[in-house]
Amino acid sequence: MEHLFSAVEPYIHEYGAVAIFVILFLESLGAPLPGESALIFAGVLASRGELSLSAVLFNAWVGAV
């Protein structure tokens, strides 16, 4: 599990919830990206208070839809 987080961790720390949007959007188009892993990691960061939960939820929803 740690291997999956290490791939997306720098992007989410650098770009925040916008990285979730981009990853999920590109994954919806068929790109082989770790969207679910990125979403779990963003949820962990939101529970710690490092990201806004509302921003994560909104960007995840918009990126996936």
HTML snippet that shows the backbone in 3Dmol.js (N, CA, C, O; Angstrom):
<script src="https://3Dmol.org/build/3Dmol-min.js"></script>
<div id="view" style="width:600px;height:400px;position:relative"></div>
<script>
const pdb = `
ATOM      1  N   MET A   1       0.820  -1.187   0.000  1.00  0.00           N
ATOM      2  CA  MET A   1       0.000   0.000   0.000  1.00  0.00           C
ATOM      3  C   MET A   1       0.868   1.257   0.000  1.00  0.00           C
ATOM      4  O   MET A   1       0.523   2.263  -0.620  1.00  0.00           O
ATOM      5  N   GLU A   2       1.982   1.187   0.693  1.00  0.00           N
ATOM      6  CA  GLU A   2       2.866   2.349   0.750  1.00  0.00           C
ATOM      7  C   GLU A   2       3.438   2.679  -0.625  1.00  0.00           C
ATOM      8  O   GLU A   2       3.679   3.847  -0.928  1.00  0.00           O
ATOM      9  N   HIS A   3       3.658   1.664  -1.460  1.00  0.00           N
ATOM     10  CA  HIS A   3       4.170   1.881  -2.811  1.00  0.00           C
ATOM     11  C   HIS A   3       3.180   2.714  -3.631  1.00  0.00           C
ATOM     12  O   HIS A   3       3.587   3.585  -4.399  1.00  0.00           O
ATOM     13  N   LEU A   4       1.894   2.448  -3.471  1.00  0.00           N
ATOM     14  CA  LEU A   4       0.887   3.207  -4.208  1.00  0.00           C
ATOM     15  C   LEU A   4       0.859   4.664  -3.767  1.00  0.00           C
ATOM     16  O   LEU A   4       0.736   5.561  -4.601  1.00  0.00           O
ATOM     17  N   PHE A   5       0.973   4.904  -2.470  1.00  0.00           N
ATOM     18  CA  PHE A   5       0.959   6.269  -1.974  1.00  0.00           C
ATOM     19  C   PHE A   5       2.197   7.037  -2.385  1.00  0.00           C
ATOM     20  O   PHE A   5       2.129   8.245  -2.611  1.00  0.00           O
ATOM     21  N   SER A   6       3.326   6.358  -2.484  1.00  0.00           N
ATOM     22  CA  SER A   6       4.564   7.052  -2.833  1.00  0.00           C
ATOM     23  C   SER A   6       4.537   7.594  -4.252  1.00  0.00           C
ATOM     24  O   SER A   6       5.262   8.538  -4.565  1.00  0.00           O
ATOM     25  N   ALA A   7       3.709   7.008  -5.121  1.00  0.00           N
ATOM     26  CA  ALA A   7       3.627   7.493  -6.499  1.00  0.00           C
ATOM     27  C   ALA A   7       2.839   8.798  -6.599  1.00  0.00           C
ATOM     28  O   ALA A   7       3.162   9.647  -7.430  1.00  0.00           O
ATOM     29  N   VAL A   8       1.820   8.972  -5.775  1.00  0.00           N
ATOM     30  CA  VAL A   8       0.969  10.158  -5.884  1.00  0.00           C
ATOM     31  C   VAL A   8       1.226  11.191  -4.794  1.00  0.00           C
ATOM     32  O   VAL A   8       0.760  12.326  -4.894  1.00  0.00           O
ATOM     33  N   GLU A   9       1.951  10.815  -3.774  1.00  0.00           N
ATOM     34  CA  GLU A   9       2.184  11.708  -2.636  1.00  0.00           C
ATOM     35  C   GLU A   9       2.786  13.057  -3.019  1.00  0.00           C
ATOM     36  O   GLU A   9       2.281  14.082  -2.561  1.00  0.00           O
ATOM     37  N   PRO A  10       3.840  13.110  -3.838  1.00  0.00           N
ATOM     38  CA  PRO A  10       4.419  14.424  -4.152  1.00  0.00           C
ATOM     39  C   PRO A  10       3.453  15.348  -4.883  1.00  0.00           C
ATOM     40  O   PRO A  10       3.464  16.558  -4.657  1.00  0.00           O
ATOM     41  N   TYR A  11       2.631  14.800  -5.744  1.00  0.00           N
ATOM     42  CA  TYR A  11       1.692  15.627  -6.502  1.00  0.00           C
ATOM     43  C   TYR A  11       0.603  16.200  -5.610  1.00  0.00           C
ATOM     44  O   TYR A  11       0.227  17.363  -5.755  1.00  0.00           O
ATOM     45  N   ILE A  12       0.098  15.396  -4.694  1.00  0.00           N
ATOM     46  CA  ILE A  12      -0.964  15.877  -3.819  1.00  0.00           C
ATOM     47  C   ILE A  12      -0.423  16.883  -2.813  1.00  0.00           C
ATOM     48  O   ILE A  12      -1.108  17.850  -2.480  1.00  0.00           O
ATOM     49  N   HIS A  13       0.799  16.669  -2.324  1.00  0.00           N
ATOM     50  CA  HIS A  13       1.391  17.647  -1.414  1.00  0.00           C
ATOM     51  C   HIS A  13       1.677  18.957  -2.137  1.00  0.00           C
ATOM     52  O   HIS A  13       1.497  20.029  -1.559  1.00  0.00           O
ATOM     53  N   GLU A  14       2.114  18.892  -3.375  1.00  0.00           N
ATOM     54  CA  GLU A  14       2.482  20.101  -4.122  1.00  0.00           C
ATOM     55  C   GLU A  14       1.257  20.864  -4.622  1.00  0.00           C
ATOM     56  O   GLU A  14       1.192  22.086  -4.484  1.00  0.00           O
ATOM     57  N   TYR A  15       0.287  20.156  -5.200  1.00  0.00           N
ATOM     58  CA  TYR A  15      -0.828  20.825  -5.862  1.00  0.00           C
ATOM     59  C   TYR A  15      -2.150  20.713  -5.125  1.00  0.00           C
ATOM     60  O   TYR A  15      -3.123  21.351  -5.530  1.00  0.00           O
ATOM     61  N   GLY A  16      -2.224  19.937  -4.069  1.00  0.00           N
ATOM     62  CA  GLY A  16      -3.420  19.849  -3.252  1.00  0.00           C
ATOM     63  C   GLY A  16      -4.571  19.151  -3.957  1.00  0.00           C
ATOM     64  O   GLY A  16      -4.382  18.165  -4.669  1.00  0.00           O
ATOM     65  N   ALA A  17      -5.775  19.687  -3.742  1.00  0.00           N
ATOM     66  CA  ALA A  17      -6.982  19.053  -4.262  1.00  0.00           C
ATOM     67  C   ALA A  17      -7.071  19.140  -5.787  1.00  0.00           C
ATOM     68  O   ALA A  17      -7.786  18.351  -6.405  1.00  0.00           O
ATOM     69  N   VAL A  18      -6.368  20.068  -6.390  1.00  0.00           N
ATOM     70  CA  VAL A  18      -6.376  20.173  -7.856  1.00  0.00           C
ATOM     71  C   VAL A  18      -5.719  18.938  -8.472  1.00  0.00           C
ATOM     72  O   VAL A  18      -6.107  18.506  -9.557  1.00  0.00           O
ATOM     73  N   ALA A  19      -4.742  18.376  -7.793  1.00  0.00           N
ATOM     74  CA  ALA A  19      -4.105  17.145  -8.281  1.00  0.00           C
ATOM     75  C   ALA A  19      -5.109  16.001  -8.310  1.00  0.00           C
ATOM     76  O   ALA A  19      -5.060  15.157  -9.205  1.00  0.00           O
ATOM     77  N   ILE A  20      -6.017  15.965  -7.343  1.00  0.00           N
ATOM     78  CA  ILE A  20      -7.065  14.943  -7.333  1.00  0.00           C
ATOM     79  C   ILE A  20      -7.944  15.086  -8.560  1.00  0.00           C
ATOM     80  O   ILE A  20      -8.284  14.095  -9.206  1.00  0.00           O
ATOM     81  N   PHE A  21      -8.317  16.327  -8.884  1.00  0.00           N
ATOM     82  CA  PHE A  21      -9.129  16.566 -10.076  1.00  0.00           C
ATOM     83  C   PHE A  21      -8.425  16.066 -11.332  1.00  0.00           C
ATOM     84  O   PHE A  21      -9.023  15.350 -12.135  1.00  0.00           O
ATOM     85  N   VAL A  22      -7.185  16.429 -11.502  1.00  0.00           N
ATOM     86  CA  VAL A  22      -6.442  16.058 -12.715  1.00  0.00           C
ATOM     87  C   VAL A  22      -6.272  14.545 -12.806  1.00  0.00           C
ATOM     88  O   VAL A  22      -6.478  13.959 -13.869  1.00  0.00           O
ATOM     89  N   ILE A  23      -5.902  13.917 -11.712  1.00  0.00           N
ATOM     90  CA  ILE A  23      -5.682  12.464 -11.728  1.00  0.00           C
ATOM     91  C   ILE A  23      -6.976  11.726 -12.041  1.00  0.00           C
ATOM     92  O   ILE A  23      -6.983  10.825 -12.879  1.00  0.00           O
ATOM     93  N   LEU A  24      -8.077  12.097 -11.378  1.00  0.00           N
ATOM     94  CA  LEU A  24      -9.344  11.411 -11.619  1.00  0.00           C
ATOM     95  C   LEU A  24      -9.902  11.716 -13.009  1.00  0.00           C
ATOM     96  O   LEU A  24     -10.506  10.848 -13.639  1.00  0.00           O
ATOM     97  N   PHE A  25      -9.705  12.933 -13.483  1.00  0.00           N
ATOM     98  CA  PHE A  25     -10.180  13.290 -14.813  1.00  0.00           C
ATOM     99  C   PHE A  25      -9.458  12.489 -15.884  1.00  0.00           C
ATOM    100  O   PHE A  25     -10.090  11.938 -16.785  1.00  0.00           O
ATOM    101  N   LEU A  26      -8.147  12.423 -15.788  1.00  0.00           N
ATOM    102  CA  LEU A  26      -7.373  11.674 -16.781  1.00  0.00           C
ATOM    103  C   LEU A  26      -7.640  10.172 -16.675  1.00  0.00           C
ATOM    104  O   LEU A  26      -7.632   9.463 -17.681  1.00  0.00           O
ATOM    105  N   GLU A  27      -7.874   9.694 -15.457  1.00  0.00           N
ATOM    106  CA  GLU A  27      -8.204   8.287 -15.293  1.00  0.00           C
ATOM    107  C   GLU A  27      -9.570   7.976 -15.922  1.00  0.00           C
ATOM    108  O   GLU A  27      -9.768   6.896 -16.477  1.00  0.00           O
ATOM    109  N   SER A  28     -10.500   8.921 -15.831  1.00  0.00           N
ATOM    110  CA  SER A  28     -11.817   8.727 -16.453  1.00  0.00           C
ATOM    111  C   SER A  28     -11.721   8.670 -17.971  1.00  0.00           C
ATOM    112  O   SER A  28     -12.556   8.049 -18.629  1.00  0.00           O
ATOM    113  N   LEU A  29     -10.714   9.310 -18.518  1.00  0.00           N
ATOM    114  CA  LEU A  29     -10.507   9.282 -19.966  1.00  0.00           C
ATOM    115  C   LEU A  29      -9.776   8.024 -20.425  1.00  0.00           C
ATOM    116  O   LEU A  29      -9.635   7.791 -21.625  1.00  0.00           O
ATOM    117  N   GLY A  30      -9.314   7.217 -19.482  1.00  0.00           N
ATOM    118  CA  GLY A  30      -8.667   5.957 -19.834  1.00  0.00           C
ATOM    119  C   GLY A  30      -7.193   5.874 -19.532  1.00  0.00           C
ATOM    120  O   GLY A  30      -6.570   4.845 -19.797  1.00  0.00           O
ATOM    121  N   ALA A  31      -6.613   6.930 -18.984  1.00  0.00           N
ATOM    122  CA  ALA A  31      -5.193   6.891 -18.645  1.00  0.00           C
ATOM    123  C   ALA A  31      -4.976   5.966 -17.439  1.00  0.00           C
ATOM    124  O   ALA A  31      -5.766   5.990 -16.496  1.00  0.00           O
ATOM    125  N   PRO A  32      -3.940   5.176 -17.463  1.00  0.00           N
ATOM    126  CA  PRO A  32      -3.691   4.251 -16.347  1.00  0.00           C
ATOM    127  C   PRO A  32      -3.049   4.962 -15.150  1.00  0.00           C
ATOM    128  O   PRO A  32      -1.846   4.842 -14.915  1.00  0.00           O
ATOM    129  N   LEU A  33      -3.859   5.694 -14.408  1.00  0.00           N
ATOM    130  CA  LEU A  33      -3.384   6.433 -13.242  1.00  0.00           C
ATOM    131  C   LEU A  33      -4.006   5.863 -11.968  1.00  0.00           C
ATOM    132  O   LEU A  33      -5.079   5.262 -12.024  1.00  0.00           O
ATOM    133  N   PRO A  34      -3.360   6.040 -10.841  1.00  0.00           N
ATOM    134  CA  PRO A  34      -3.888   5.497  -9.577  1.00  0.00           C
ATOM    135  C   PRO A  34      -4.908   6.434  -8.939  1.00  0.00           C
ATOM    136  O   PRO A  34      -4.622   7.049  -7.912  1.00  0.00           O
ATOM    137  N   GLY A  35      -6.079   6.551  -9.526  1.00  0.00           N
ATOM    138  CA  GLY A  35      -7.091   7.475  -9.042  1.00  0.00           C
ATOM    139  C   GLY A  35      -7.636   7.114  -7.678  1.00  0.00           C
ATOM    140  O   GLY A  35      -7.768   7.983  -6.816  1.00  0.00           O
ATOM    141  N   GLU A  36      -7.953   5.852  -7.465  1.00  0.00           N
ATOM    142  CA  GLU A  36      -8.489   5.439  -6.171  1.00  0.00           C
ATOM    143  C   GLU A  36      -7.454   5.605  -5.070  1.00  0.00           C
ATOM    144  O   GLU A  36      -7.783   6.031  -3.963  1.00  0.00           O
ATOM    145  N   SER A  37      -6.232   5.277  -5.365  1.00  0.00           N
ATOM    146  CA  SER A  37      -5.163   5.438  -4.370  1.00  0.00           C
ATOM    147  C   SER A  37      -4.947   6.908  -4.043  1.00  0.00           C
ATOM    148  O   SER A  37      -4.727   7.263  -2.884  1.00  0.00           O
ATOM    149  N   ALA A  38      -5.008   7.759  -5.050  1.00  0.00           N
ATOM    150  CA  ALA A  38      -4.853   9.197  -4.819  1.00  0.00           C
ATOM    151  C   ALA A  38      -5.997   9.731  -3.966  1.00  0.00           C
ATOM    152  O   ALA A  38      -5.788  10.584  -3.103  1.00  0.00           O
ATOM    153  N   LEU A  39      -7.187   9.236  -4.204  1.00  0.00           N
ATOM    154  CA  LEU A  39      -8.344   9.683  -3.439  1.00  0.00           C
ATOM    155  C   LEU A  39      -8.253   9.239  -1.978  1.00  0.00           C
ATOM    156  O   LEU A  39      -8.604   9.995  -1.072  1.00  0.00           O
ATOM    157  N   ILE A  40      -7.788   8.029  -1.756  1.00  0.00           N
ATOM    158  CA  ILE A  40      -7.591   7.553  -0.376  1.00  0.00           C
ATOM    159  C   ILE A  40      -6.531   8.391   0.324  1.00  0.00           C
ATOM    160  O   ILE A  40      -6.709   8.788   1.476  1.00  0.00           O
ATOM    161  N   PHE A  41      -5.445   8.657  -0.359  1.00  0.00           N
ATOM    162  CA  PHE A  41      -4.372   9.453   0.236  1.00  0.00           C
ATOM    163  C   PHE A  41      -4.853  10.870   0.537  1.00  0.00           C
ATOM    164  O   PHE A  41      -4.518  11.427   1.583  1.00  0.00           O
ATOM    165  N   ALA A  42      -5.631  11.453  -0.365  1.00  0.00           N
ATOM    166  CA  ALA A  42      -6.171  12.792  -0.122  1.00  0.00           C
ATOM    167  C   ALA A  42      -7.134  12.779   1.058  1.00  0.00           C
ATOM    168  O   ALA A  42      -7.189  13.744   1.820  1.00  0.00           O
ATOM    169  N   GLY A  43      -7.885  11.710   1.217  1.00  0.00           N
ATOM    170  CA  GLY A  43      -8.760  11.588   2.365  1.00  0.00           C
ATOM    171  C   GLY A  43      -7.993  11.528   3.679  1.00  0.00           C
ATOM    172  O   GLY A  43      -8.412  12.108   4.681  1.00  0.00           O
ATOM    173  N   VAL A  44      -6.881  10.831   3.664  1.00  0.00           N
ATOM    174  CA  VAL A  44      -6.029  10.769   4.858  1.00  0.00           C
ATOM    175  C   VAL A  44      -5.480  12.150   5.179  1.00  0.00           C
ATOM    176  O   VAL A  44      -5.475  12.564   6.338  1.00  0.00           O
ATOM    177  N   LEU A  45      -5.018  12.866   4.156  1.00  0.00           N
ATOM    178  CA  LEU A  45      -4.504  14.221   4.382  1.00  0.00           C
ATOM    179  C   LEU A  45      -5.604  15.162   4.861  1.00  0.00           C
ATOM    180  O   LEU A  45      -5.351  16.038   5.687  1.00  0.00           O
ATOM    181  N   ALA A  46      -6.821  14.989   4.352  1.00  0.00           N
ATOM    182  CA  ALA A  46      -7.937  15.817   4.799  1.00  0.00           C
ATOM    183  C   ALA A  46      -8.288  15.507   6.252  1.00  0.00           C
ATOM    184  O   ALA A  46      -8.651  16.413   7.002  1.00  0.00           O
ATOM    185  N   SER A  47      -8.187  14.248   6.659  1.00  0.00           N
ATOM    186  CA  SER A  47      -8.484  13.906   8.051  1.00  0.00           C
ATOM    187  C   SER A  47      -7.439  14.473   9.009  1.00  0.00           C
ATOM    188  O   SER A  47      -7.731  14.738  10.174  1.00  0.00           O
ATOM    189  N   ARG A  48      -6.233  14.653   8.511  1.00  0.00           N
ATOM    190  CA  ARG A  48      -5.175  15.271   9.321  1.00  0.00           C
ATOM    191  C   ARG A  48      -5.275  16.795   9.348  1.00  0.00           C
ATOM    192  O   ARG A  48      -4.618  17.448  10.159  1.00  0.00           O
ATOM    193  N   GLY A  49      -6.094  17.358   8.464  1.00  0.00           N
ATOM    194  CA  GLY A  49      -6.217  18.809   8.391  1.00  0.00           C
ATOM    195  C   GLY A  49      -5.251  19.461   7.427  1.00  0.00           C
ATOM    196  O   GLY A  49      -5.153  20.688   7.391  1.00  0.00           O
ATOM    197  N   GLU A  50      -4.532  18.669   6.641  1.00  0.00           N
ATOM    198  CA  GLU A  50      -3.570  19.219   5.693  1.00  0.00           C
ATOM    199  C   GLU A  50      -4.235  19.673   4.397  1.00  0.00           C
ATOM    200  O   GLU A  50      -3.697  20.524   3.690  1.00  0.00           O
ATOM    201  N   LEU A  51      -5.397  19.112   4.082  1.00  0.00           N
ATOM    202  CA  LEU A  51      -6.197  19.523   2.929  1.00  0.00           C
ATOM    203  C   LEU A  51      -7.614  19.790   3.389  1.00  0.00           C
ATOM    204  O   LEU A  51      -8.062  19.245   4.398  1.00  0.00           O
ATOM    205  N   SER A  52      -8.311  20.622   2.654  1.00  0.00           N
ATOM    206  CA  SER A  52      -9.708  20.887   2.956  1.00  0.00           C
ATOM    207  C   SER A  52     -10.565  19.725   2.453  1.00  0.00           C
ATOM    208  O   SER A  52     -10.475  19.339   1.287  1.00  0.00           O
ATOM    209  N   LEU A  53     -11.391  19.176   3.330  1.00  0.00           N
ATOM    210  CA  LEU A  53     -12.240  18.055   2.947  1.00  0.00           C
ATOM    211  C   LEU A  53     -13.228  18.462   1.862  1.00  0.00           C
ATOM    212  O   LEU A  53     -13.476  17.695   0.932  1.00  0.00           O
ATOM    213  N   SER A  54     -13.792  19.655   1.970  1.00  0.00           N
ATOM    214  CA  SER A  54     -14.754  20.098   0.954  1.00  0.00           C
ATOM    215  C   SER A  54     -14.079  20.276  -0.403  1.00  0.00           C
ATOM    216  O   SER A  54     -14.682  19.968  -1.432  1.00  0.00           O
ATOM    217  N   ALA A  55     -12.853  20.761  -0.425  1.00  0.00           N
ATOM    218  CA  ALA A  55     -12.125  20.908  -1.686  1.00  0.00           C
ATOM    219  C   ALA A  55     -11.798  19.552  -2.297  1.00  0.00           C
ATOM    220  O   ALA A  55     -11.887  19.380  -3.513  1.00  0.00           O
ATOM    221  N   VAL A  56     -11.420  18.592  -1.462  1.00  0.00           N
ATOM    222  CA  VAL A  56     -11.122  17.244  -1.951  1.00  0.00           C
ATOM    223  C   VAL A  56     -12.375  16.607  -2.527  1.00  0.00           C
ATOM    224  O   VAL A  56     -12.337  16.035  -3.616  1.00  0.00           O
ATOM    225  N   LEU A  57     -13.489  16.701  -1.804  1.00  0.00           N
ATOM    226  CA  LEU A  57     -14.739  16.093  -2.289  1.00  0.00           C
ATOM    227  C   LEU A  57     -15.214  16.742  -3.586  1.00  0.00           C
ATOM    228  O   LEU A  57     -15.623  16.046  -4.516  1.00  0.00           O
ATOM    229  N   PHE A  58     -15.163  18.067  -3.653  1.00  0.00           N
ATOM    230  CA  PHE A  58     -15.608  18.763  -4.864  1.00  0.00           C
ATOM    231  C   PHE A  58     -14.729  18.416  -6.054  1.00  0.00           C
ATOM    232  O   PHE A  58     -15.246  18.099  -7.126  1.00  0.00           O
ATOM    233  N   ASN A  59     -13.421  18.468  -5.891  1.00  0.00           N
ATOM    234  CA  ASN A  59     -12.522  18.165  -7.009  1.00  0.00           C
ATOM    235  C   ASN A  59     -12.595  16.709  -7.424  1.00  0.00           C
ATOM    236  O   ASN A  59     -12.453  16.402  -8.608  1.00  0.00           O
ATOM    237  N   ALA A  60     -12.812  15.813  -6.491  1.00  0.00           N
ATOM    238  CA  ALA A  60     -12.975  14.408  -6.836  1.00  0.00           C
ATOM    239  C   ALA A  60     -14.254  14.197  -7.640  1.00  0.00           C
ATOM    240  O   ALA A  60     -14.254  13.468  -8.632  1.00  0.00           O
ATOM    241  N   TRP A  61     -15.329  14.828  -7.218  1.00  0.00           N
ATOM    242  CA  TRP A  61     -16.595  14.692  -7.930  1.00  0.00           C
ATOM    243  C   TRP A  61     -16.518  15.275  -9.336  1.00  0.00           C
ATOM    244  O   TRP A  61     -16.957  14.639 -10.294  1.00  0.00           O
ATOM    245  N   VAL A  62     -15.973  16.463  -9.467  1.00  0.00           N
ATOM    246  CA  VAL A  62     -15.860  17.106 -10.785  1.00  0.00           C
ATOM    247  C   VAL A  62     -14.925  16.323 -11.698  1.00  0.00           C
ATOM    248  O   VAL A  62     -15.211  16.164 -12.885  1.00  0.00           O
ATOM    249  N   GLY A  63     -13.824  15.838 -11.166  1.00  0.00           N
ATOM    250  CA  GLY A  63     -12.875  15.068 -11.972  1.00  0.00           C
ATOM    251  C   GLY A  63     -13.433  13.750 -12.443  1.00  0.00           C
ATOM    252  O   GLY A  63     -13.140  13.312 -13.556  1.00  0.00           O
ATOM    253  N   ALA A  64     -14.237  13.107 -11.609  1.00  0.00           N
ATOM    254  CA  ALA A  64     -14.782  11.809 -11.968  1.00  0.00           C
ATOM    255  C   ALA A  64     -15.983  11.927 -12.898  1.00  0.00           C
ATOM    256  O   ALA A  64     -16.212  11.049 -13.730  1.00  0.00           O
ATOM    257  N   VAL A  65     -16.740  12.987 -12.764  1.00  0.00           N
ATOM    258  CA  VAL A  65     -17.941  13.151 -13.589  1.00  0.00           C
ATOM    259  C   VAL A  65     -17.568  13.872 -14.853  1.00  0.00           C
ATOM    260  O   VAL A  65     -18.426  14.119 -15.700  1.00  0.00           O
TER     261      VAL A  65
END
`;
const viewer = $3Dmol.createViewer("view");
viewer.addModel(pdb, "pdb");
viewer.setStyle({}, {cartoon: {color: "spectrum"}});
viewer.zoomTo();
viewer.render();
</script>
